[in-house]
Every structure is written in structure tokens, then in C-alpha cells.
Amino acid sequence: MTRRAGGSNDAPKVALIVQKFGGTSVGSIERIRAVAERCLRTQREGHKVVVIVSAMSGETNKLLKLAHEVSPVPDAREMDVIAATGEQVSAALLAMCIQAQGGSARSLLGHQVKILTDGAFAKARIKTIEGSKIFSTVDKGQIAVVAGFQGVDDNGDITTLGRGGSDTTAVAVAAAIGASACEIFTDVDGVYTTDPNVCPSARKIPRISYEEMLELASLGAKVLQIRSVEIAMKYGVPVHVRSSFSDAPGTWVTGEDKSLEDVVVAGVAYDKSEARAHVIGVEDKPGVVAELFEELANRNVSVDMIIQNATAGASERADVTFTLPRTDLLRSKPHVEEVAKRLGAAGVRYDEDVAKVSIVGLGMRSHAGVAAKMFRILAKESINIQAISTSEIKVSCLIHEKYTELAVRALHDGFGLEKEPKDATKA
């Protein structure tokens, strides 16, 4: 995304607050009225307010279910046309609620704000945002209520940004208009050391770095969509994750500092949404793996863990194992098998009973033995590791899905994450 109005040096400098409300926050008319009260309260405190809304909770699933009743593999363009209507309803209802409470508001859809995306339906990426419509709205004293999750491509077709895409809309809009902060209101009161529903000792983190949040989001943490964190980090947008149902402070997602680096492991994440593909007995020569993954890339399928190893007893053959989103597995199978056949593979196997557990922390850069400790903790619980991937600040292990909760609790307690760091409250 490139900055447009509000993002260049000669753009107007306006004190703006972007607030985003998720599906649970706007899940009923009563809750939408509560959101309207909060937005008006922020405006009455002297701020200009831009609000991004998701569809009402459960609405997108209902819409997609209707599409799948028509076709097992619906047309991607038409799916986006259907899915985008959920946010349209939320935006109009919130604008009406604000008006009913004596305020002034105007709902805006993706094409009206001119959120221009690429043409990858269901997982489009924002290219530019033209902020003039938002500026003209808030300059009139109105609250701009923007439908999240959606945009338009160069052909004028409606596109959607993928699950959690309203987070991306919010942070991208905040970057484009030069907002002072982006508040993400949700049904949790911040970012936790792990999922509190899985581990009761999970603790709220007052402040976390963009980089740590990026890893956690990519590894299954549901608080923020990964692309929203990427944009926040790129443009330096301060993001405040907080509860829709209280005024308590949440978690600030910001740049790094020394105190954050002192924490070896900041959080444990897990992801049950992946599947594993195992291509057996391809030729072990240059170009083979490239051909396989180029085919998947051309289909907009993201792969994660990749392992290549020589096949036992066949020095010129290798097995290639990789993980991909389960939602992409059905449509990817024909292409994987076509390439496997072309490469002379002995066959392809699939496994959906897998999960990925990960530890994340800036302090891993300067502390040795973190991965070994993780492996020991899992081994103590008799949890077999099927694959491993690492980066500078994370270690991920692929395990059998049935051990996910046990692994998360063991890792959380094993690294002492229930304890408050000594410098956690430092600014």
C-alpha cells in the first residue's frame, strides 16, 4: 500500500483517531448502539473519528454457506460480491445508531473511499487508499463509518481482504490519513501470552513489538490479522488492541525498545488451520522443488513449513513435505498431483490432523538454547515433533492436532510466561 491523502509531506495534518470494531462488537443492535456511544464519546473529547466495522458476528459464515449451497467450489469473484455485503449492513446500521443518538455520521463503502486492491479475490492486497472522502466527511463534523474487509480492483470488481481483513482496512486507513492511533476494539482486552481459553494462566501483555506481533499473527494468534501488523510496522502506526466492553487499557503494538528485547519468550501461539502434503519420491535435482511451488504460487496458495529429505534406499530420489492452509487443500490437490505426476513422483499423501505450536520473543536473538528447551518440554509430555521451522525470533513445531492444548500449556508454563516481567510496566 502506498500512502495517499494524509500520507505525504504536503498532506493536511489532522488529529484523527481510527477505531475498528469486530463482528462480536457489532453482533446485535444493542451492541451497535453501545459502539455508537463510544464513537460519540471519542468525538466529544475533541477527536475526529473514523470507524471501521466488520460484519455482524456469524454473518459472513451465513453468506458463504449460501454460496456453497449453490456450488461446492463457487466462483471467487461472486463470492467476494456476496461476502462484502456483511460489512455494508454493519456500516449503515452504525451510522443510523450514531444519528439516532444525536450525532452525525456517514457510511462509506470500499469503492467510495477508493480502497484500490489487486485482483486476488478473497485475499486481495491493498495497493492505495484515496483519503479525500474521509477528510471531507470528518471535516464536516461527521463520523466516517467505513465498511471494512473490502475494496475494488483496477477493473472495478469488488474484492475482499481475507478473514480478519477489517483489521487491515483499519490500519491501512490510519496510515493513509495520518491518524495518530488505530484502536482495534474486539472481544478480548488485549494481546495475551497465549490463548486464555486454552491456558488459564495466560497473562495480558501491556506492550509488544510489531515484529513479535507479526510472528504471533502469522502463527495462529487471532487478535490481529497479519497484514494489518505488516502495514502498522511499515508506516509506524501505533495500534491499541482493547476490549469493546470496557474502558480498561489494552495492549499497545509499537516499535522495539531494550525492555522488550529483555523478554526471551513473549508468547505461545498455535494454529489448527493447516494441512500437510507429502510428495513422495521426486527426482533429487535442481529445479524440481521450484516447479512444484511455482505452481502453487500461481494459484495464490501460501505454503509454510517445507522439508526435503532423501528417500531411504534411493539416493537420487527425495520426499518433499510442506504445510498449507486447510482451506486451500481441496483446490490445491489437483495441481499438486499434476505436478507430482509430471515430476515422476511415486505419490502424494495428505494429513489434516496436524497443528503448529510456536514460541515467539525478541530475546531469542541474544539467548542460546531456547529451541532446545522447547524440544525438551514437548518431549517430557511425549509429544512427537513432525517438522520444525525457525526464524530469528520464533521456533515452530508441527505436531499431531490432538496434543495442541497440552503443548501450549506445557510451553507457556515451561517458559514461565505466567509471571510478570520486572520491566513490563516501563514506558
QUIZITA-V783203 format. One record per helix or strand. SS is the DSSP state (~ for helix, > for strand). FROM is the first residue (numbers start at 0). LEN is the number of residues. Records with the same first field share a line. If there is no record, write none. Layout:
BEGIN
SS=FROM-LEN / FROM-LEN
END
This chain:
BEGIN
>=1-1 / 15-6 / 47-6 / 104-4 / 114-3 / 125-4 / 142-5 / 149-3 / 157-3 / 180-6 / 190-2 / 203-2 / 206-3 / 238-5 / 250-4 / 266-5 / 273-10 / 302-9 / 313-12 / 346-5 / 353-7 / 386-5 / 393-7
~=28-16 / 58-12 / 75-8 / 84-16 / 109-4 / 131-7 / 164-13 / 209-9 / 225-10 / 257-4 / 287-11 / 325-17 / 361-5 / 369-11 / 400-14
END
